[in-house]
């Protein structure tokens, strides 16, 4: 159990932080029109 607490858990936390950081920073490289929410009129067409 101590192996999980000292090795696996920190790696998991750092990995999740890295994925979240990548998802947030990837918005910088998107074109401006993709940053806006999707228009509601296009749903179901």
PQR file with spaces between the fields and no chain letter, atoms N, CA, C, O and H, PARSE charges and radii, in Angstrom:
ATOM       1  N    UNK     1       0.823   -1.198    0.000 -0.4000 1.5000
ATOM       2  CA   UNK     1       0.000    0.000    0.000 -0.0000 2.0000
ATOM       3  C    UNK     1       0.863    1.257    0.000  0.5500 1.7000
ATOM       4  O    UNK     1       0.497    2.258   -0.616 -0.5500 1.4000
ATOM       5  N    UNK     2       1.996    1.215    0.679 -0.4000 1.5000
ATOM       6  CA   UNK     2       2.866    2.389    0.700 -0.0000 2.0000
ATOM       7  C    UNK     2       3.474    2.643   -0.680  0.5500 1.7000
ATOM       8  O    UNK     2       3.766    3.787   -1.027 -0.5500 1.4000
ATOM       9  H    UNK     2       2.293    0.402    1.179  0.4000 1.0000
ATOM      10  N    UNK     3       3.665    1.584   -1.464 -0.4000 1.5000
ATOM      11  CA   UNK     3       4.169    1.761   -2.831 -0.0000 2.0000
ATOM      12  C    UNK     3       3.178    2.574   -3.654  0.5500 1.7000
ATOM      13  O    UNK     3       3.566    3.472   -4.403 -0.5500 1.4000
ATOM      14  H    UNK     3       3.428    0.655   -1.182  0.4000 1.0000
ATOM      15  N    UNK     4       1.893    2.251   -3.508 -0.4000 1.5000
ATOM      16  CA   UNK     4       0.878    3.004   -4.232 -0.0000 2.0000
ATOM      17  C    UNK     4       0.868    4.464   -3.792  0.5500 1.7000
ATOM      18  O    UNK     4       0.743    5.369   -4.616 -0.5500 1.4000
ATOM      19  H    UNK     4       1.579    1.522   -2.900  0.4000 1.0000
ATOM      20  N    UNK     5       1.002    4.682   -2.488 -0.4000 1.5000
ATOM      21  CA   UNK     5       0.906    6.042   -1.957 -0.0000 2.0000
ATOM      22  C    UNK     5       2.128    6.879   -2.325  0.5500 1.7000
ATOM      23  O    UNK     5       2.003    8.088   -2.519 -0.5500 1.4000
ATOM      24  H    UNK     5       1.104    3.946   -1.818  0.4000 1.0000
ATOM      25  N    UNK     6       3.288    6.272   -2.425 -0.4000 1.5000
ATOM      26  CA   UNK     6       4.511    7.036   -2.663 -0.0000 2.0000
ATOM      27  C    UNK     6       4.913    7.099   -4.131  0.5500 1.7000
ATOM      28  O    UNK     6       5.659    7.999   -4.515 -0.5500 1.4000
ATOM      29  H    UNK     6       3.389    5.290   -2.268  0.4000 1.0000
ATOM      30  N    UNK     7       4.446    6.180   -4.959 -0.4000 1.5000
ATOM      31  CA   UNK     7       4.885    6.136   -6.351 -0.0000 2.0000
ATOM      32  C    UNK     7       3.740    6.348   -7.341  0.5500 1.7000
ATOM      33  O    UNK     7       3.805    7.240   -8.187 -0.5500 1.4000
ATOM      34  H    UNK     7       3.840    5.448   -4.648  0.4000 1.0000
ATOM      35  N    UNK     8       2.711    5.543   -7.236 -0.4000 1.5000
ATOM      36  CA   UNK     8       1.663    5.565   -8.250 -0.0000 2.0000
ATOM      37  C    UNK     8       0.792    6.806   -8.112  0.5500 1.7000
ATOM      38  O    UNK     8       0.447    7.428   -9.116 -0.5500 1.4000
ATOM      39  H    UNK     8       2.658    4.819   -6.548  0.4000 1.0000
ATOM      40  N    UNK     9       0.437    7.171   -6.901 -0.4000 1.5000
ATOM      41  CA   UNK     9      -0.448    8.315   -6.706 -0.0000 2.0000
ATOM      42  C    UNK     9       0.170    9.636   -7.182  0.5500 1.7000
ATOM      43  O    UNK     9      -0.514   10.393   -7.871 -0.5500 1.4000
ATOM      44  H    UNK     9       0.717    6.665   -6.086  0.4000 1.0000
ATOM      45  N    UNK    10       1.422    9.948   -6.848 -0.4000 1.5000
ATOM      46  CA   UNK    10       2.007   11.187   -7.405 -0.0000 2.0000
ATOM      47  C    UNK    10       2.108   11.184   -8.929  0.5500 1.7000
ATOM      48  O    UNK    10       1.888   12.214   -9.566 -0.5500 1.4000
ATOM      49  H    UNK    10       1.977    9.333   -6.288  0.4000 1.0000
ATOM      50  N    UNK    11       2.438   10.042   -9.513 -0.4000 1.5000
ATOM      51  CA   UNK    11       2.502    9.966  -10.970 -0.0000 2.0000
ATOM      52  C    UNK    11       1.125   10.208  -11.572  0.5500 1.7000
ATOM      53  O    UNK    11       1.002   10.898  -12.584 -0.5500 1.4000
ATOM      54  H    UNK    11       2.617    9.205   -8.996  0.4000 1.0000
ATOM      55  N    UNK    12       0.100    9.650  -10.962 -0.4000 1.5000
ATOM      56  CA   UNK    12      -1.260    9.845  -11.447 -0.0000 2.0000
ATOM      57  C    UNK    12      -1.680   11.309  -11.336  0.5500 1.7000
ATOM      58  O    UNK    12      -2.300   11.848  -12.253 -0.5500 1.4000
ATOM      59  H    UNK    12       0.200    9.090  -10.139  0.4000 1.0000
ATOM      60  N    UNK    13      -1.352   11.948  -10.232 -0.4000 1.5000
ATOM      61  CA   UNK    13      -1.708   13.353  -10.036 -0.0000 2.0000
ATOM      62  C    UNK    13      -0.985   14.236  -11.047  0.5500 1.7000
ATOM      63  O    UNK    13      -1.599   15.125  -11.638 -0.5500 1.4000
ATOM      64  H    UNK    13      -0.848   11.510   -9.486  0.4000 1.0000
ATOM      65  N    UNK    14       0.293   14.007  -11.250 -0.4000 1.5000
ATOM      66  CA   UNK    14       1.052   14.810  -12.213 -0.0000 2.0000
ATOM      67  C    UNK    14       0.543   14.587  -13.631  0.5500 1.7000
ATOM      68  O    UNK    14       0.487   15.529  -14.420 -0.5500 1.4000
ATOM      69  H    UNK    14       0.791   13.285  -10.770  0.4000 1.0000
ATOM      70  N    UNK    15       0.174   13.359  -13.964 -0.4000 1.5000
ATOM      71  CA   UNK    15      -0.355   13.064  -15.284 -0.0000 2.0000
ATOM      72  C    UNK    15      -1.687   13.771  -15.520  0.5500 1.7000
ATOM      73  O    UNK    15      -1.909   14.348  -16.584 -0.5500 1.4000
ATOM      74  H    UNK    15       0.220   12.593  -13.322  0.4000 1.0000
ATOM      75  N    UNK    16      -2.566   13.726  -14.529 -0.4000 1.5000
ATOM      76  CA   UNK    16      -3.853   14.408  -14.670 -0.0000 2.0000
ATOM      77  C    UNK    16      -3.664   15.920  -14.792  0.5500 1.7000
ATOM      78  O    UNK    16      -4.354   16.573  -15.575 -0.5500 1.4000
ATOM      79  H    UNK    16      -2.385   13.257  -13.664  0.4000 1.0000
ATOM      80  N    UNK    17      -2.734   16.472  -14.021 -0.4000 1.5000
ATOM      81  CA   UNK    17      -2.454   17.903  -14.126 -0.0000 2.0000
ATOM      82  C    UNK    17      -1.917   18.238  -15.515  0.5500 1.7000
ATOM      83  O    UNK    17      -2.290   19.257  -16.096 -0.5500 1.4000
ATOM      84  H    UNK    17      -2.173   15.941  -13.385  0.4000 1.0000
ATOM      85  N    UNK    18      -1.052   17.393  -16.043 -0.4000 1.5000
ATOM      86  CA   UNK    18      -0.505   17.634  -17.370 -0.0000 2.0000
ATOM      87  C    UNK    18      -1.565   17.586  -18.455  0.5500 1.7000
ATOM      88  O    UNK    18      -1.545   18.398  -19.380 -0.5500 1.4000
ATOM      89  H    UNK    18      -0.749   16.566  -15.571  0.4000 1.0000
ATOM      90  N    UNK    19      -2.493   16.639  -18.351 -0.4000 1.5000
ATOM      91  CA   UNK    19      -3.577   16.551  -19.332 -0.0000 2.0000
ATOM      92  C    UNK    19      -4.464   17.790  -19.250  0.5500 1.7000
ATOM      93  O    UNK    19      -4.851   18.353  -20.274 -0.5500 1.4000
ATOM      94  H    UNK    19      -2.510   15.980  -17.600  0.4000 1.0000
ATOM      95  N    UNK    20      -4.785   18.211  -18.027 -0.4000 1.5000
ATOM      96  CA   UNK    20      -5.622   19.399  -17.860 -0.0000 2.0000
ATOM      97  C    UNK    20      -4.904   20.643  -18.377  0.5500 1.7000
ATOM      98  O    UNK    20      -5.519   21.486  -19.030 -0.5500 1.4000
ATOM      99  H    UNK    20      -4.471   17.753  -17.195  0.4000 1.0000
ATOM     100  N    UNK    21      -3.611   20.762  -18.089 -0.4000 1.5000
ATOM     101  CA   UNK    21      -2.844   21.920  -18.559 -0.0000 2.0000
ATOM     102  C    UNK    21      -2.784   21.937  -20.085  0.5500 1.7000
ATOM     103  O    UNK    21      -2.900   22.998  -20.699 -0.5500 1.4000
ATOM     104  H    UNK    21      -3.112   20.077  -17.558  0.4000 1.0000
ATOM     105  N    UNK    22      -2.602   20.768  -20.698 -0.4000 1.5000
ATOM     106  CA   UNK    22      -2.565   20.699  -22.157 -0.0000 2.0000
ATOM     107  C    UNK    22      -3.914   21.086  -22.758  0.5500 1.7000
ATOM     108  O    UNK    22      -3.961   21.787  -23.769 -0.5500 1.4000
ATOM     109  H    UNK    22      -2.508   19.907  -20.199  0.4000 1.0000
ATOM     110  N    UNK    23      -5.006   20.638  -22.150 -0.4000 1.5000
ATOM     111  CA   UNK    23      -6.336   20.953  -22.680 -0.0000 2.0000
ATOM     112  C    UNK    23      -6.610   22.451  -22.599  0.5500 1.7000
ATOM     113  O    UNK    23      -7.220   23.020  -23.504 -0.5500 1.4000
ATOM     114  H    UNK    23      -4.968   20.068  -21.329  0.4000 1.0000
ATOM     115  N    UNK    24      -6.162   23.089  -21.521 -0.4000 1.5000
ATOM     116  CA   UNK    24      -6.389   24.524  -21.375 -0.0000 2.0000
ATOM     117  C    UNK    24      -5.478   25.306  -22.308  0.5500 1.7000
ATOM     118  O    UNK    24      -5.925   26.260  -22.945 -0.5500 1.4000
ATOM     119  H    UNK    24      -5.666   22.626  -20.786  0.4000 1.0000
ATOM     120  N    UNK    25      -4.221   24.926  -22.401 -0.4000 1.5000
ATOM     121  CA   UNK    25      -3.296   25.686  -23.229 -0.0000 2.0000
ATOM     122  C    UNK    25      -3.526   25.443  -24.719  0.5500 1.7000
ATOM     123  O    UNK    25      -3.108   26.262  -25.537 -0.5500 1.4000
ATOM     124  H    UNK    25      -3.857   24.152  -21.884  0.4000 1.0000
ATOM     125  N    UNK    26      -4.170   24.358  -25.088 -0.4000 1.5000
ATOM     126  CA   UNK    26      -4.445   24.099  -26.500 -0.0000 2.0000
ATOM     127  C    UNK    26      -5.433   25.103  -27.056  0.5500 1.7000
ATOM     128  O    UNK    26      -5.473   25.309  -28.269 -0.5500 1.4000
ATOM     129  H    UNK    26      -4.509   23.693  -24.423  0.4000 1.0000
ATOM     130  N    UNK    27      -6.233   25.738  -26.207 -0.4000 1.5000
ATOM     131  CA   UNK    27      -7.193   26.744  -26.683 -0.0000 2.0000
ATOM     132  C    UNK    27      -6.483   27.949  -27.272  0.5500 1.7000
ATOM     133  O    UNK    27      -7.069   28.670  -28.080 -0.5500 1.4000
ATOM     134  H    UNK    27      -6.199   25.571  -25.221  0.4000 1.0000
ATOM     135  N    UNK    28      -5.245   28.186  -26.892 -0.4000 1.5000
ATOM     136  CA   UNK    28      -4.505   29.327  -27.434 -0.0000 2.0000
ATOM     137  C    UNK    28      -4.279   29.150  -28.936  0.5500 1.7000
ATOM     138  O    UNK    28      -4.306   30.126  -29.686 -0.5500 1.4000
ATOM     139  H    UNK    28      -4.768   27.601  -26.235  0.4000 1.0000
ATOM     140  N    UNK    29      -4.060   27.926  -29.372 -0.4000 1.5000
ATOM     141  CA   UNK    29      -3.685   27.678  -30.764 -0.0000 2.0000
ATOM     142  C    UNK    29      -4.890   27.494  -31.673  0.5500 1.7000
ATOM     143  O    UNK    29      -4.733   27.400  -32.890 -0.5500 1.4000
ATOM     144  H    UNK    29      -4.038   27.133  -28.763  0.4000 1.0000
ATOM     145  N    UNK    30      -6.095   27.441  -31.102 -0.4000 1.5000
ATOM     146  CA   UNK    30      -7.285   27.277  -31.935 -0.0000 2.0000
ATOM     147  C    UNK    30      -7.605   28.592  -32.640  0.5500 1.7000
ATOM     148  O    UNK    30      -7.302   29.665  -32.118 -0.5500 1.4000
ATOM     149  H    UNK    30      -6.223   27.518  -30.113  0.4000 1.0000
ATOM     150  N    UNK    31      -8.214   28.518  -33.819 -0.4000 1.5000
ATOM     151  CA   UNK    31      -8.689   29.750  -34.460 -0.0000 2.0000
ATOM     152  C    UNK    31      -9.748   30.437  -33.589  0.5500 1.7000
ATOM     153  O    UNK    31     -10.422   29.788  -32.791 -0.5500 1.4000
ATOM     154  H    UNK    31      -8.460   27.647  -34.244  0.4000 1.0000
ATOM     155  N    UNK    32      -9.882   31.740  -33.751 -0.4000 1.5000
ATOM     156  CA   UNK    32     -10.787   32.507  -32.908 -0.0000 2.0000
ATOM     157  C    UNK    32     -12.233   32.054  -32.978  0.5500 1.7000
ATOM     158  O    UNK    32     -12.949   32.111  -31.978 -0.5500 1.4000
ATOM     159  H    UNK    32      -9.334   32.268  -34.400  0.4000 1.0000
ATOM     160  N    UNK    33     -12.678   31.598  -34.161 -0.4000 1.5000
ATOM     161  CA   UNK    33     -14.084   31.204  -34.273 -0.0000 2.0000
ATOM     162  C    UNK    33     -14.362   29.883  -33.568  0.5500 1.7000
ATOM     163  O    UNK    33     -15.515   29.584  -33.259 -0.5500 1.4000
ATOM     164  H    UNK    33     -12.097   31.552  -34.974  0.4000 1.0000
ATOM     165  N    UNK    34     -13.326   29.085  -33.308 -0.4000 1.5000
ATOM     166  CA   UNK    34     -13.545   27.822  -32.600 -0.0000 2.0000
ATOM     167  C    UNK    34     -13.591   28.025  -31.089  0.5500 1.7000
ATOM     168  O    UNK    34     -14.032   27.140  -30.355 -0.5500 1.4000
ATOM     169  H    UNK    34     -12.389   29.328  -33.559  0.4000 1.0000
ATOM     170  N    UNK    35     -13.133   29.199  -30.619 -0.4000 1.5000
ATOM     171  CA   UNK    35     -13.184   29.468  -29.194 -0.0000 2.0000
ATOM     172  C    UNK    35     -14.597   29.794  -28.737  0.5500 1.7000
ATOM     173  O    UNK    35     -14.921   29.628  -27.561 -0.5500 1.4000
ATOM     174  H    UNK    35     -12.776   29.918  -31.215  0.4000 1.0000
ATOM     175  N    UNK    36     -15.440   30.256  -29.652 -0.4000 1.5000
ATOM     176  CA   UNK    36     -16.808   30.611  -29.298 -0.0000 2.0000
ATOM     177  C    UNK    36     -17.637   29.338  -29.126  0.5500 1.7000
ATOM     178  O    UNK    36     -17.332   28.309  -29.728 -0.5500 1.4000
ATOM     179  H    UNK    36     -15.177   30.392  -30.607  0.4000 1.0000
ATOM     180  N    UNK    37     -18.681   29.411  -28.306 -0.4000 1.5000
ATOM     181  CA   UNK    37     -19.565   28.239  -28.168 -0.0000 2.0000
ATOM     182  C    UNK    37     -20.274   27.936  -29.486  0.5500 1.7000
ATOM     183  O    UNK    37     -20.451   28.817  -30.328 -0.5500 1.4000
ATOM     184  H    UNK    37     -18.928   30.247  -27.816  0.4000 1.0000
ATOM     185  N    UNK    38     -20.668   26.705  -29.644 -0.4000 1.5000
ATOM     186  CA   UNK    38     -21.364   26.312  -30.865 -0.0000 2.0000
ATOM     187  C    UNK    38     -22.720   26.997  -30.924  0.5500 1.7000
ATOM     188  O    UNK    38     -23.397   27.106  -29.902 -0.5500 1.4000
ATOM     189  H    UNK    38     -20.525   25.990  -28.960  0.4000 1.0000
ATOM     190  N    UNK    39     -23.126   27.458  -32.094 -0.4000 1.5000
ATOM     191  CA   UNK    39     -24.456   28.082  -32.207 -0.0000 2.0000
ATOM     192  C    UNK    39     -25.553   27.043  -31.980  0.5500 1.7000
ATOM     193  O    UNK    39     -25.455   25.906  -32.442 -0.5500 1.4000
ATOM     194  H    UNK    39     -22.575   27.369  -32.924  0.4000 1.0000
ATOM     195  N    UNK    40     -26.592   27.452  -31.265 -0.4000 1.5000
ATOM     196  CA   UNK    40     -27.655   26.516  -30.915 -0.0000 2.0000
ATOM     197  C    UNK    40     -28.531   26.168  -32.116  0.5500 1.7000
ATOM     198  O    UNK    40     -29.199   25.134  -32.104 -0.5500 1.4000
ATOM     199  H    UNK    40     -26.671   28.376  -30.890  0.4000 1.0000
ATOM     200  N    UNK    41     -28.545   26.995  -33.137 -0.4000 1.5000
ATOM     201  CA   UNK    41     -29.396   26.739  -34.287 -0.0000 2.0000
ATOM     202  C    UNK    41     -28.943   25.551  -35.138  0.5500 1.7000
ATOM     203  O    UNK    41     -29.725   25.030  -35.932 -0.5500 1.4000
ATOM     204  H    UNK    41     -28.003   27.835  -33.147  0.4000 1.0000
ATOM     205  N    UNK    42     -27.696   25.122  -34.982 -0.4000 1.5000
ATOM     206  CA   UNK    42     -27.172   24.038  -35.808 -0.0000 2.0000
ATOM     207  C    UNK    42     -27.445   22.658  -35.216  0.5500 1.7000
ATOM     208  O    UNK    42     -27.102   21.651  -35.836 -0.5500 1.4000
ATOM     209  H    UNK    42     -27.060   25.545  -34.337  0.4000 1.0000
ATOM     210  N    UNK    43     -28.047   22.587  -34.046 -0.4000 1.5000
ATOM     211  CA   UNK    43     -28.267   21.292  -33.407 -0.0000 2.0000
ATOM     212  C    UNK    43     -29.381   20.560  -34.142  0.5500 1.7000
ATOM     213  O    UNK    43     -30.472   21.103  -34.311 -0.5500 1.4000
ATOM     214  H    UNK    43     -28.326   23.404  -33.542  0.4000 1.0000
ATOM     215  N    UNK    44     -29.115   19.340  -34.576 -0.4000 1.5000
ATOM     216  CA   UNK    44     -30.123   18.503  -35.199 -0.0000 2.0000
ATOM     217  C    UNK    44     -30.281   18.708  -36.682  0.5500 1.7000
ATOM     218  O    UNK    44     -31.185   18.122  -37.278 -0.5500 1.4000
ATOM     219  H    UNK    44     -28.228   18.899  -34.438  0.4000 1.0000
ATOM     220  N    UNK    45     -29.453   19.504  -37.301 -0.4000 1.5000
ATOM     221  CA   UNK    45     -29.581   19.703  -38.748 -0.0000 2.0000
ATOM     222  C    UNK    45     -28.640   18.793  -39.470  0.5500 1.7000
ATOM     223  O    UNK    45     -28.591   18.805  -40.700 -0.5500 1.4000
ATOM     224  H    UNK    45     -28.718   19.980  -36.817  0.4000 1.0000
